[in-house]
Amino acid sequence: MARFKPSVGKIETLEEANLVLKEIGLLESELEGIDAEAHRQITEIKSIAEKDGKPLRKRVADLAALLGAYAEYNKEELFKDRKTVDLSFGAFGYRKSTSISVKKTTVELLKKLNLIQYVRSKEEPDKEAMAALDDETLSQVDAVRKVKDDFFCQANREEINKELLKKQV
């Protein structure tokens, strides 16, 4: 813990200094108890929130999967000239995501080609940095660039709030 520098009072003997240290220790112990109780309550509240929200999270996941299946089934029609379908209550579509796939030999080949800036000190390929490499260099180190469309959905909270307000009136 940090050193204690009092703003008032004066310590004149080692015995007084020792008593001050004792009081600091007792106070810190009491603070630890308070913090532990707060942590226990926070954990309990998080547990309750997780339990109470579980059916809602599952429903959101199920609805997103349902929407994803609809999007996949109608991909040709819905996404022939765009990546996102905007509707009044939100949007859904596909976003490009890129990842680097590597093999066990990639680290050694990166080293052999003196591309050590693409190797993490943990001795694993730095895929984020390797994304800047061209496909030919990736091929030389047994790596492949994979590009895919990842599904997303995003609710338009503003429109949903307007709808909720209409129902209240």
For each residue, the residues with C-beta under 8 A, 3 or more apart:
1: 28
2:
3:
4: 20 24
5:
6: 9 11 20
7:
8:
9: 6
10:
11: 6 16 17 20
12: 16
13: 16 17
14: 17 18
15: 18 19
16: 11 12 13 19 20
17: 11 13 14 20 21
18: 14 15 21 22
19: 15 16 22 23
20: 4 6 11 16 17 23 24
21: 17 18 24 25
22: 18 19 25 26
23: 19 20 26 27
24: 4 20 21 27 28
25: 21 22 28 29
26: 22 23 29 30
27: 23 24 30 31
28: 1 24 25 31 32
29: 25 26 32 33
30: 26 27 33 34
31: 27 28 34 35
32: 28 29 35 36
33: 29 30 36 37
34: 30 31 37 38
35: 31 32 38 39
36: 32 33 39 40
37: 33 34 40 41
38: 34 35 41 42
39: 35 36 42 43
40: 36 37 43 44
41: 37 38 44 45
42: 38 39 45 46
43: 39 40 46 47
44: 40 41 47 48
45: 41 42 48 49
46: 42 43 49 50
47: 43 44 50 51
48: 44 45 51 52
49: 45 46 52 53
50: 46 47 53 54
51: 47 48 54
52: 48 49
53: 49 50 56 57
54: 50 51 57 58
55: 58 59
56: 53 59 60
57: 53 54 60 61
58: 54 55 61 62
59: 55 56 62 63
60: 56 57 63 64
61: 57 58 64 65
62: 58 59 65 66
63: 59 60 66 67
64: 60 61 67 68 153
65: 61 62 68 69
66: 62 63 69 70
67: 63 64 70 71 92 153
68: 64 65 71 72 92 151 153
69: 65 66 72 73
70: 66 67 73 74
71: 67 68 74 75 78 79 85 92 93 94 151
72: 68 69 75 151
73: 69 70
74: 70 71 77 78
75: 71 72 78 79
76: 79 80
77: 74 80
78: 71 74 75 85
79: 71 75 76 82 83 85 93 94
80: 76 77
81:
82: 79 85 93
83: 79 93 94 95 96 149
84: 91 92 93 94
85: 71 78 79 82 91 92 93
86: 91
87: 90 91 92 156
88: 156 159
89: 155 156 159 160 163
90: 87 153 154 155 156 159
91: 84 85 86 87 153 154 156
92: 67 68 71 84 85 87 151 152 153 154
93: 71 79 82 83 84 85 151 152
94: 71 79 83 84 149 150 151 152
95: 83 149 150 152
96: 83 147 148 149 150
97: 147 148 149 150
98: 131 145 146 147
99: 127 145 146
100: 125 127 130 131 138 143 144 145 146
101: 143 144 145 146
102: 106 125 127 130 141 142 143
103: 106 142 143
104: 107
105: 108 109 141 142
106: 102 103 109 110 125 141 142 143
107: 104 110 111 119 123 124 125
108: 105 111 112
109: 105 106 112 113 140 141 142
110: 106 107 113 115 116 118 119 125 141
111: 107 108 114 115 116 119
112: 108 109
113: 109 110 137 140 141
114: 111
115: 110 111 118 119 133 137 141
116: 110 111 119
117: 126 129
118: 110 115 125 126 129 130 133
119: 107 110 111 115 116 123 124 125 126
120: 123 124 125 126
121:
122:
123: 107 119 120
124: 107 119 120
125: 100 102 106 107 110 118 119 120 130 141 143
126: 117 118 119 120 129 130
127: 99 100 102 130 131
128: 131
129: 117 118 126 132
130: 100 102 118 125 126 127 133 138 143
131: 98 100 127 128 145
132: 129
133: 115 118 130 137 138 143
134: 137 138
135: 138 139 145
136: 139 140
137: 113 115 133 134 140 141
138: 100 130 133 134 135 141 143 144 145
139: 135 136 142 143 144
140: 109 113 136 137
141: 102 105 106 109 110 113 115 125 137 138
142: 102 103 105 106 109 139
143: 100 101 102 103 106 125 130 133 138 139
144: 100 101 138 139
145: 98 99 100 101 131 135 138
146: 98 99 100 101
147: 96 97 98
148: 96 97
149: 83 94 95 96 97
150: 94 95 96 97
151: 68 71 72 92 93 94
152: 92 93 94 95
153: 64 67 68 90 91 92
154: 90 91 92
155: 89 90 160
156: 87 88 89 90 91 159 160
157: 160 161
158: 161 162
159: 88 89 90 156 162 163
160: 89 155 156 157 163 164
161: 157 158 164 165
162: 158 159 165 166
163: 89 159 160 166 167
164: 160 161 167 168
165: 161 162 168 169
166: 162 163 169
167: 163 164
168: 164 165
169: 165 166
